Amino acid sequence: MKQNAVVLYSGGLDSTTCLAMAADEGFAPYAISFSYGQRHSYELDVAKANAKRMGAQEHLVVDFDLRLMGGSALTADIDVPKKGVGNEIPVTYVPARNTIFLSFALGWAEVLGAFDIYIGVNALDYSGYPDCRPEYITAYENMANLATKAGIEHTGHFRIHTPLISMTKAEIIKAGIALNVDYGLTHSCYDPSPAGLSCGQCDSCRLRLKGFSEAGLTDPLLYLN
């Protein structure tokens, strides 16, 4: 019988690849997505439509509203940058987002009897978010085993899997293609049109397009620009 694993799944390129990797590594993946008031809520429509098609045993959507705090171009009335990835942490950084997401995933994992959590963070081709770094993941994993009944009673040891963390976007795409991931059923844009067309100019779109180009492949999505 396969062991359960919780996979953070946004409907994006990285998280979809991560979901496929969890399944390929022998786990029964349980996908968790978040409706947090994000500007790019179209990603959630994509996640809801495709989680089971991508191999999820179950798909849980957690609903809360980070617009109450704001502080990010994704949760407040702040323009999404369209000039490319810079050296500073961009305004698309959502304060404490991965900590919040992983906490929900950890709670669900403990209920499911799952000790493996997959998250598609990347510390190479990414926008510089502090909660995508290896040292952050190590710290969170340590905390998870200190803060749970299962961890304290030693009925299991929680592991945070980050299979993409040291891969380029091109390498991620190639790995997904090898696992039969249909990237036409993903969404990455931070500032899509009302119809869900990707802008082609935000950091996320630029990194995605760069990855497909370097992989020698054509992105199957349609873009405004």
C-alpha positions as CSV (number, residue, x, y, z in Angstrom):
1,M,0.0,0.0,0.0
2,K,1.3,3.4,-0.9
3,Q,2.2,6.0,1.7
4,N,0.3,9.2,1.6
5,A,2.1,12.5,0.9
6,V,0.7,16.0,1.0
7,V,1.7,18.2,-2.0
8,L,1.3,22.0,-2.0
9,Y,-0.4,22.5,-5.4
10,S,-1.1,26.0,-6.9
11,G,-1.8,24.8,-10.4
12,G,1.5,26.3,-11.5
13,L,4.4,24.8,-13.4
14,D,6.6,24.0,-10.3
15,S,3.9,22.6,-8.1
16,T,2.4,20.4,-10.9
17,T,5.9,19.0,-11.6
18,C,6.3,18.4,-7.8
19,L,2.9,16.5,-7.7
20,A,4.1,14.3,-10.6
21,M,7.4,13.6,-8.8
22,A,5.7,12.6,-5.6
23,A,3.6,10.1,-7.5
24,D,6.6,8.8,-9.4
25,E,8.4,8.3,-6.1
26,G,5.7,5.9,-5.0
27,F,3.5,8.2,-2.9
28,A,-0.2,8.6,-3.0
29,P,-0.4,12.4,-3.4
30,Y,-3.0,14.6,-1.6
31,A,-3.0,18.0,-3.1
32,I,-3.6,21.2,-1.1
33,S,-4.3,24.6,-2.6
34,F,-5.0,28.0,-1.1
35,S,-7.5,30.6,-1.8
36,Y,-5.9,33.6,0.0
37,G,-7.3,36.6,-1.8
38,Q,-4.5,36.4,-4.4
39,R,-4.7,38.7,-7.4
40,H,-4.0,35.8,-9.7
41,S,-6.9,33.7,-8.4
42,Y,-7.2,32.1,-11.9
43,E,-4.5,29.8,-10.7
44,L,-7.0,28.3,-8.3
45,D,-9.5,27.6,-11.1
46,V,-6.7,25.7,-12.9
47,A,-5.8,23.8,-9.7
48,K,-9.4,22.8,-9.1
49,A,-9.9,21.7,-12.7
50,N,-6.8,19.6,-12.9
51,A,-5.7,18.3,-9.5
52,K,-7.2,14.8,-10.0
53,R,-6.1,14.7,-13.6
54,M,-2.6,15.3,-12.5
55,G,-2.8,12.4,-10.1
56,A,-4.1,13.7,-6.8
57,Q,-6.0,11.3,-4.6
58,E,-7.9,14.2,-3.1
59,H,-7.8,18.0,-3.5
60,L,-8.3,20.2,-0.5
61,V,-8.7,24.0,-1.0
62,V,-8.1,26.1,2.1
63,D,-9.8,29.5,2.1
64,F,-8.6,32.6,4.0
65,D,-7.9,36.2,3.1
66,L,-4.4,37.7,3.2
67,R,-5.8,40.9,1.7
68,L,-6.7,41.8,5.3
69,M,-3.0,42.4,5.8
70,G,-1.9,43.2,2.3
71,G,1.8,44.0,2.0
72,S,2.3,42.4,-1.4
73,A,1.4,43.1,-5.1
74,L,-0.5,39.8,-5.0
75,T,-2.7,40.8,-2.0
76,A,-3.0,44.6,-2.2
77,D,-3.5,47.4,-4.7
78,I,0.2,47.4,-5.7
79,D,1.2,47.0,-9.4
80,V,2.9,43.8,-10.4
81,P,6.4,44.5,-11.7
82,K,6.8,43.9,-15.4
83,K,10.5,44.9,-15.9
84,G,12.2,41.6,-15.1
85,V,13.7,39.9,-12.1
86,G,16.0,42.2,-10.1
87,N,18.4,41.7,-7.1
88,E,16.0,42.7,-4.4
89,I,13.1,40.8,-2.9
90,P,10.2,41.9,-5.1
91,V,6.8,43.3,-4.1
92,T,5.2,40.0,-5.2
93,Y,6.6,38.5,-2.1
94,V,3.7,37.6,0.2
95,P,4.8,37.9,3.9
96,A,5.1,34.5,5.6
97,R,3.2,32.8,2.8
98,N,5.1,29.5,2.6
99,T,5.1,29.3,6.4
100,I,1.3,29.7,6.4
101,F,0.9,27.2,3.6
102,L,3.2,24.6,5.1
103,S,1.4,24.9,8.4
104,F,-1.9,23.9,6.8
105,A,-0.2,21.1,4.9
106,L,1.4,19.9,8.1
107,G,-1.9,19.8,9.9
108,W,-3.5,17.8,7.1
109,A,-0.6,15.5,6.9
110,E,-0.8,14.6,10.5
111,V,-4.6,13.9,10.1
112,L,-3.9,11.7,7.0
113,G,-1.0,9.8,8.8
114,A,1.3,11.2,6.1
115,F,4.9,12.2,7.1
116,D,6.0,13.5,3.7
117,I,5.2,17.0,2.4
118,Y,6.2,18.1,-1.0
119,I,6.6,21.8,-1.9
120,G,7.9,23.1,-5.2
121,V,10.2,25.8,-3.9
122,N,13.2,26.7,-6.1
123,A,16.3,28.6,-5.1
124,L,17.9,29.0,-8.5
125,D,15.5,30.3,-11.2
126,Y,13.2,32.2,-8.8
127,S,12.3,35.7,-7.7
128,G,14.4,35.8,-4.5
129,Y,11.8,34.9,-1.9
130,P,13.3,34.2,1.5
131,D,10.9,31.3,2.2
132,C,12.2,29.3,-0.8
133,R,15.7,28.8,0.5
134,P,17.1,25.4,1.8
135,E,17.9,26.8,5.2
136,Y,14.3,27.9,5.6
137,I,13.0,24.4,4.7
138,T,15.4,22.7,7.1
139,A,14.3,25.0,9.9
140,Y,10.6,24.3,9.1
141,E,11.1,20.6,9.1
142,N,12.8,20.8,12.5
143,M,9.9,22.8,13.8
144,A,7.4,20.3,12.3
145,N,8.8,17.5,14.4
146,L,8.8,19.6,17.5
147,A,5.3,21.0,17.2
148,T,3.2,17.9,16.4
149,K,1.8,15.0,18.5
150,A,3.2,12.5,16.0
151,G,6.6,14.1,16.2
152,I,6.7,14.2,20.0
153,E,5.4,10.6,20.4
154,H,7.8,9.4,17.7
155,T,5.1,7.7,15.6
156,G,6.7,9.2,12.5
157,H,9.2,11.8,11.3
158,F,8.0,14.6,9.1
159,R,10.0,15.3,6.0
160,I,9.7,18.3,3.7
161,H,10.6,17.3,0.2
162,T,11.9,20.0,-2.2
163,P,12.9,18.1,-5.4
164,L,13.1,21.3,-7.4
165,I,15.1,23.5,-5.1
166,S,18.4,23.3,-7.0
167,M,17.1,22.9,-10.5
168,T,16.9,25.4,-13.3
169,K,13.5,26.1,-14.7
170,A,14.6,24.3,-17.9
171,E,15.6,21.3,-15.9
172,I,12.2,21.3,-14.1
173,I,10.3,21.4,-17.3
174,K,12.4,18.6,-18.8
175,A,11.8,16.5,-15.7
176,G,8.1,17.2,-15.9
177,I,7.9,16.3,-19.6
178,A,9.6,13.0,-18.8
179,L,6.8,12.3,-16.3
180,N,4.1,13.2,-18.9
181,V,3.1,16.5,-17.3
182,D,0.9,18.5,-19.6
183,Y,2.0,22.1,-19.0
184,G,-0.9,23.3,-21.0
185,L,-2.9,22.5,-17.9
186,T,-0.9,24.8,-15.6
187,H,-0.8,28.5,-14.9
188,S,2.0,30.7,-13.7
189,C,1.1,34.4,-14.3
190,Y,0.8,36.9,-11.4
191,D,-1.3,39.3,-13.4
192,P,-3.5,37.4,-15.9
193,S,-6.3,38.9,-18.0
194,P,-9.9,38.3,-16.8
195,A,-10.0,35.4,-19.3
196,G,-6.9,33.9,-17.7
197,L,-4.4,34.8,-20.5
198,S,-0.8,35.2,-19.1
199,C,0.7,38.7,-19.2
200,G,4.1,37.4,-20.5
201,Q,6.0,40.2,-18.6
202,C,5.7,39.5,-14.8
203,D,8.6,37.7,-13.1
204,S,6.7,34.4,-13.1
205,C,5.9,34.6,-16.8
206,R,9.5,35.6,-17.6
207,L,11.0,32.8,-15.6
208,R,8.6,30.3,-17.2
209,L,9.2,31.5,-20.8
210,K,13.0,31.5,-20.1
211,G,12.7,27.9,-18.9
212,F,10.9,26.7,-22.0
213,S,13.3,28.5,-24.3
214,E,16.4,27.0,-22.5
215,A,14.8,23.6,-22.7
216,G,14.3,24.0,-26.4
217,L,10.5,23.7,-26.1
218,T,7.5,25.9,-26.8
219,D,5.3,26.9,-23.9
220,P,1.8,25.6,-24.7
221,L,0.1,28.6,-22.9
222,L,-1.3,31.6,-24.7
223,Y,0.1,35.0,-23.7
224,L,-1.1,38.6,-24.1
225,N,2.4,39.8,-24.9
